[in-house]
Amino acid sequence: MVNSINSINIVTDCHDDNARGRVMTRFAALFPRVHVGFVGVKSDIEAAGNLVDLMDANLGQRAIVFVNVAPRTKSGRHNGSPFGHVRLGKVDIVSTIEGNALSLLQKVVGELTVGVFDVSEVLKRLGIEYIDEQYLPASQFRSFEFAPRLIHGLIKGVSFKSADFPSKNIAPMPQAIWWQDNFGNLKTTFTPSEAGFCRGSYEYDKGMRWLINDKPFHFNCYESLKDIPHNEIGLVVGSSGYKKHRFLEIMKKGGSAAQALDLTSGETIKKDLN
């Protein structure tokens, strides 16, 4: 089973060079000769969009996507969000469940069936509660000490008890900008149909009026970036998304929309109905 894995992709907010090197090396040690990819993110909103894009990029191959990002401020919570498991096609997704990490995927594929693991129970089943006298459930670096071992056990066919996490408990995806790319394009969580996008509508009254962080913006709709007049900002259907569901992007021809609008990922969006 382990040898059948085509790729492992890690999406995490633990992305400094030290953390990245350790986590990628740990997965490579458990899954030799398997490609290990890495995406560093700043928030669960960014993680949600990258999870969808990785599912789309995988082309239905046998793969693992590991998502580790969630609020860490809840009182009484020892060490962050629990991890859940979703099987979608040939892909095993292991992800933190608090916050919005799974929200955008559920939006584009429908209700997800999620099983949530108990760290101590998983490690008991694996027979590795302690390593070098360290009690692993107490580890401050669960994406390094716990999650890779959990995923390795899952792929080997080890049976772990899990509690159901109802799809209704997955937080709705906010209407927001989920990514700013290196060109300054802004990827949104809107699909064309829900936003009322009309291809080829260049006239002002047929464009899109949005409130971003309660500030009004207007964007004309274009077929692609090449159709936007030079130095103007427009709205196009971007490359990100899953299957038929693609997300709208705000782009500037010849420059950075993010810089021109002073916007970045995490900014909230809603349609201006006035």
N, C-alpha and C positions, 0 to 999 in steps of 0.2 A: 504493500500500500504506500509506504513512504517513497519508494522509488517511482511511483506513478505521478508524484506531484511535479507540475511544470514550473511553478513559481510561487514564491512567498513574498508578499508585499506588506510592508510595515508602514502604518500611518500613525504618527505620534507627536505629542507636544514635548516629549523628552528628546530633543534633537540637537543638543550641543555635540561637539565632536567626540567627546568622551562617551556619552550615552549612545550615540549612533554607532560608534565602533564596537562597543561592548554588545549591544543588542544584535547587530548584524552578525557578529562573530558567533554569538550563542546559537542563533538560528542556523548558521552555516555548519556548526559543529553537530547539531542534531539532524540536519537535513543535508548531508554532503552531496555535492554535485547538483544541487537545486539552486536556481537563480534567486537571489534575495535582493529585493528592491526596497527603497526607503523614501518616504515623503515626510518632511518635517512641517508641522502646522502650528499655528498659534492658538487655535480655538476649536471647539467641537463643531462650529459652523464650517470652518475650513475642512475639518476632517470629514464631515458629511459629504461635501461635494467631491472630495478626492476619493472616497469610498465608491461613489457612483461611477466616477471616471475610470477607476481601476477595474471595476466589474465590466464596464463596457470595453476597455482595452484588452481584456483577457480572451475575448473571442470564444468563450465557452470551454476553455481548457481546464483541466484539473488543477486547482490552485488553492492557496490560502491567502486571506487578507486579514491582517491583525491590526485592529484600531485601538489605540490607547490614548484617550483624551477625555477629560470630564472635570467638572468642578470639584475642587478638593477642599471646600470650605464648610461642609455640613458638620454641625456639632454632633458628637457621639459616633461619628464614622471613623473607624480606626485608620483606614489607609486607602481612601478613595472608593470609587464606584466598583461594584461587583462586575465580573466579566460574564457575558452571555455568548451563546453559540447559535448561529443561523446557518443552515445549509440551503444554498440557492443554486440550483443546477448542480454543476460539478465543483462549486466553490464553497469551502468552509470559511465562514467569517466568525472570528472571535473578537468581541468588542466590549468596551465599557458601555454600560447601558444608561447611565445617568446623563442628562443633557441631550444634545441633538445629534450624536454621532450616527445613529441609525435612522434619523428622521427623514432625510432626503431620499434614502433608498426606499423606505416604505412608501413615500409619496409617489415614486415612479414605478414600483413593482407591485404595490398592494400590500395587504397585511402580512407581516412577518411572524414566523413561529420561532420564538426565542426561548432557549433554555439557559438558566442562570446557575452558575457553579458556586460551591462553597470552597474556598481555598484550602482549608484544613482537610476536608473530605477528599478532595482531589489528590493532595499530596500523600495522604494515607494510602489511597488506592495505588499510587505510584511507588510507595515505599520509600519516599525521600523527604520525610518531614524535616530531617536535620542534614545539613551538609557542613562539615568542619565546625560542628557544634552550634551552627546558626540555625535557629528555628525559622524555617522559611515562611510560614504564614505571617511572621512579623517583619518581613523584608520591606524596606522602604523603596525598593526598586522591583516592583512586581512584574513589570514588563520585561525584565531581565531574568529574574529568578523563577517566577511562577508561570507566566503565560507561555513561553516557549516549551516548557515541559508539558503543560496542559495540552497544547496543540499537537505535540509529538505523540502523546498518549492517545488523543482522539484519532489521529491518522493511523496509528497502529491497531486501533480497534478496542482500546480499553474502554470499558463501560463506566461512566461517571453518573452519579445521581445529579439531577438538575431540577430546579423549580421552574415552573412556567412563568414567563414574563409576558402578560397579555399585550397584544399589539396596541390596545387602547392606552397602555401606559407609556408607549413611546411618544415623546413630546412632539407636537406638530412642528413642522419645519417653519421657522420664521420667514417672512418675506424680507429678504436681505441680499446684500452682496456677499457671496461666499468666498470669492477669491480675487485677488489682484495679481495679474501675471506680470512678467518682467517687462512687457511692452506698455504697461499701464492700462490694459483692458480690464474691465470689471465684469466678472461673471456673476449673474444673479440667480436666485432660486426660482424665478418665474419661467414657466414654459410659455410658448407663444399663445396657445389657446386660452390659458387662464388670464393672461395679461391683455388679451384683445389685440394682439399684434397683427398688423395688416401689411403684408409684404408690398413694397412699392408705393407706400403711402408717404409721399414726401411733403404734401401740403401741411401747413401748421395745424389745421383743425383735424387732420387725420393722423397726427402723430400721437405720441404717448405723453400724457401728463402724469408725473409721479411726484410724490413727496418723499424725499430722502432725508431722514433725520428732521422731518417736519419742514424742510425747505423745499419750495416748488422747483421742479425741473421739467423741461420739455425736450423730448427726443423724437426726431423724425425716424421712420422705419425704413431700412434699406435691405436690399437683397444680400449684400456682403460689404466688407470693408472697402473694396475698390469702388463701390458706388457712392460712398460718402464724400461730399465735396471736401477739398483740401482744407485742413485746419478746422473743420467742423466736427461736431460730436453727433453720433447717431446710434441707433439701436439695430442690432442684427441678431439672427439666430446663430449662436456660436457652435463650436465643435463639441463642447462638453455635454454630457448626458448619458442616457442609457437607452439603447435601441431607438424607438421612435420618439422618445422624450428628450428633447434638447433644450438647453437653457439660453435665455436671452443674455446678450452681452452689450455693455455700453462701451463704445470704441470712439477714438478720435483719429481721424485720418491725418497722418503726419505728426503724431504726438501722443502724449499720454492723457487718457481720459481721467485717470485717477489724480494726476497732478493738476489738470485744468479745473476739475470739479472739487478738489481737495477731499476726495473720498477714498476709502479703502475697504477691505473685507470687514464684515461685521456690521456695517451701516444698515439700518432698517429702511425698508422701502414699502410704500403703499401707493395704490393708484389714487390720483387726485380726481375726485368726482365732481369738483366744482367747475 
